[in-house]
């Protein structure tokens, strides 16, 4: 399976300022949009924040910060409001690799097209919880 990347832009809707634009690895095993902690100041103050523990792909448990709201635009798709996970990230092959996780993809109504190696919009959002039976 190949690597899928997406161009992502993030802004602070509360204190409009600079937009952060970057290439993110689509990682459906990641919680949400994950950025390096060192980028947080670029967005300005975010009104909501909480410290969480996360488990990394190599099994380490590390602290991270979930903060928001932010406006997230993934490629050519509609912007959505969401949160960002700020994490002390290690350089991968000499650069930092932000992750575009499953919650952010779901909020944006996007899925991975495994054949075309790209993101595509869902035709409709799914509101059918497990075990839901429509009225007869």
N, C-alpha and C positions, 0 to 999 in steps of 0.2 A: 504494500500500500504506500502511496506517495504522500508527501507532506503537502498540506493545503495551507496557504497563507491568504490573509485578507488585509486590505488597507482599512485602517480604523482611525476615526477622529473623535476626540473627547474634549468636551468643554464643560465649564462650570456655569449652570443656568442662574445661580444666585448672584455671583459676582463675575459677569462676563469679562473675559480677558483673552489671553492667548489660547489658541486651540493646539492641542497636542495631536500630531498626525504621525502614525507609525504603521509598520508592517507587523501583524500578529500571526502567530501559529495557531491554527484552529485545532483545539485540543478538547474533544468531547469528554475527556476524563477529568478536565479541570472544572472547578466550581463556577467561576464567572470570569469576567475580564480581569486579568491579573497583570499588574504593572509593577515596575521596580519602585521601591519606596523613595528613591532619589528623585522621582518625577513628580511626587505629590505637591511640592511647593509651586510647581509650574501651573497648577490648576487654581491656586488661591485657596482660601478657607472653604471647607465643605461643612455644612451644618450638622450632619450626622456622621458619627464615627464610633466604631467599637473594635476592641482587640479580640482576636480569635486565635485559636490554634489550628494549624493546617498540617496535613501529612503530605509530604512531597513524594514525587515518583520514586525516590530512592529510599523511602520509608522513614525519613527524619520527621520529627514533630517540631515545628517552628512557629513563633508568633507572627501574626500578620495583622493588618488593619483593614477593615471593610469600611469604606466611606462613600458618601454621596449626599444628595443625588448629583449625578452627572448626566450630560447628554452624550449618547453614544451613536455615532453614525458608522455603519459597516458598509464599505464600498458604496455602491449606487443605491442601496436600500434606504428606506425611511429611517429617520433618527428615532431613538427610544430613550426614555429615562431609565437610569439604572444605577448600580453601585459598582465600585472598583475595589478589588482586593490589592492592597499595596503590600509588597513582600520584598525583603532583601534578596535580590536575585543575583545569581552568579553569571559571569560571562559564559556564553556558549559559543565556541569557535571565535572568540574575540569580540563578541557583541552580546547585548542583552536581548532576549527573545520574549516579548510579551505574549501572553496566552489568551486566546479567545475561547472561553469555556461555555458549557452547555446552558447555564441559566441565561446568559446574555444572548445566546443564539435563540433560545426559546422565546425570550421577551421580544426579540426582533422578528419572530416568525420565520426563522431560517433553519434549513437543514443542510446536511452535507450530501451532495450528489457524488456517491462513491465512484460512479462510472466516469463522470466528467471532471472529477477532482475539483469541485467548485462549490460555492454556496448558492442555494436556490431558495426562493420564497415558497413557503407552504401556501397552497391555494386557499386554505382557511385554517383558523386556529381550532384546536381540538378541545372541546369543553365536556367531553364524555368521561367522567371519572369511572374507575373500575367498579363494576357492579351496578352501575346506573341503569335503571330500566325506564324508558320513556312512558308517559301515561298512556293507558289504552283507551 
